[in-house]
């Protein structure tokens, strides 16, 4: 039997709970703005934004799932909704027939362009307004280190699939 890990100290607990609460509050406000102004979920917005930023407006589904930290099956469902609404297209990857490539449409780009000002306003007002410039630099450095540490172990979406092997 492994011993119980040492509990988090008061400073660690405060930092953890503050981070989780800020993340939840910010995501809720952003999601509300996206739903109200564009009938999009947070993950759908992330997908469209990542596609908009891609040089050719395209990504493989598995890369998108890793980037937005969403399950492959969940992202397939979300991409289907986006495709149904004419915001993306999906097709087989010409370099790997097992993979699917998602591409943003002109309608998807137009929706992101329309939503971006409101999105920026929410983020600026809730996240950046209470910070001083030096706080922003510190926050960026600290969260960047944490993100890189967590990303060193890729999420399930980025791990290779196990081979099922021959049936016995």
N, C-alpha and C positions, 0 to 999 in steps of 0.2 A: 504494500500500500504506500502511495506517495504522500509525503507530508503536505498539509494544507499550505498554500502560499502565504507569505506575509501579507497582511492587509495593506491597502493603500493608506498612506498617511493623510492628514487633514489637507495639506496643500495639494497633494495629488488628487484627492477626491474633489476639492473645490475646482481645480482646473478641469478635471474630467466632466463634472456636471455642468460647468459653465459652457464648455465646448459643445456638449451634446444639446444643451438648451438653446444656445445661439444657432447651432446648425438647424435644429428643428423649427425654431421661430422664423429664421430666414427662409428656409425651404417652404414653409407654409405660406409666407407672404408672397414669395416668388410664384409658387404654384397658383395662388389665388389670382394674381395679376395675369398669368398666362391663360388660365381657364376663362377669366372674365373677358379679356381682350382678344383671345385667339382660339379658344376651345382646345387648348393643348395641355397635356400633362407635363410635369417637370422633365421626365425622361424623354418624351417626344421632342421637347424643346432642345434638350442636350444633343439628341441625335441630329436634328436639323442644324443646330449651331456647329457641330463638328463637321458635318458635311459641307456647310457653307465655308468653313475655314480650310477644308482640304483643297489643294491646288486644282484638282480636276472634279471636285464636288462628289467624290466617290470614296467609299470605304468597304472593306470586307465586314460582314456581319460579326464575325468573331472579334475583330479589332474594335468595332463599335461597342460590343458588349463589354469588353475589357475597359475601354475608355470611359464609359458611363457607369461602370460597375453594376451591371445588370445581368441576369441569367440569359443564356442563349435562347431558351424557349420564350422567356418574357420579352426579349428584344424582337424575336420573330413575330410575336403577337403585335407589339407596338409598331413595327415596320409595316405589318399588314394593314393596320389602321391608317397609318400615314399614306400608304400606297392607295388605299381605298379613297382617301380624300385628295388624291392627285398631288401629294407633296413630295413623294419619292417614287422611284422605280426600283424594282429588284430584278436581277438577272444572274445567271451562272457566271462565275469567274472564268474568263478565258484561259487563265493560267492554272486553274485547279477546279475541275468540274464538280468537286464535292462542296466547294465554297460558293457563297452567295455574295454578290456585290450590291450595295445600296447606293443609289445616286439621287441627289436632290434635284427637283424639277424647278422650273421658273416660278411656279406657284409657291413652292416651298421657300425659295429665296425671297419672294415678295412678302410672305407671311413673316419670316424672320425680320426683314427690314421694317415691317409695320410694328412688330412687337418689341423690337430692341429699345426704342426710347423709353417705354414704360418699364421694361426690365431694368435698364440702367438706372432709372429713377429710384426704383425700389431698393436695388443693391446699394446705391450711393447713400440714400436716406437712412437705411437701417444698418448697414455695415460700416460705411466709411465716414459718415457725418460725425459720429462721436470720437473718431480717432484723430490724433495729431499726426503730422507727417512722420515723425520718428517712430510712432506706434505702428504705422503702416509698414515701415521697413522691417521692424522687429517681427510683426505678425507674419509677414511674407517669409522671412527667414525661418522662423520657428515652424510654421505650418509646412513649408517646403521640405524641411528636414524630416518631419513626421510623415508626410506623404511619401517621400522617397524611401523611408524605412519600411513603411507598410507595403509599398509597391515592389520592394525587393522580393517579396513572396507574392507571386502573381495571383489574382483572384481566379476562382474556378473557371471562369470564362476563357482565361488565357492559358490554362493548363492543357497539355495534349490529352486527347481522349485515349482511354485505355482500350487496347485491342480486346475484343471479346474472345478471340481465339476460336479454334474449331469446336463445334458442338460435340459433346460426348454422350 
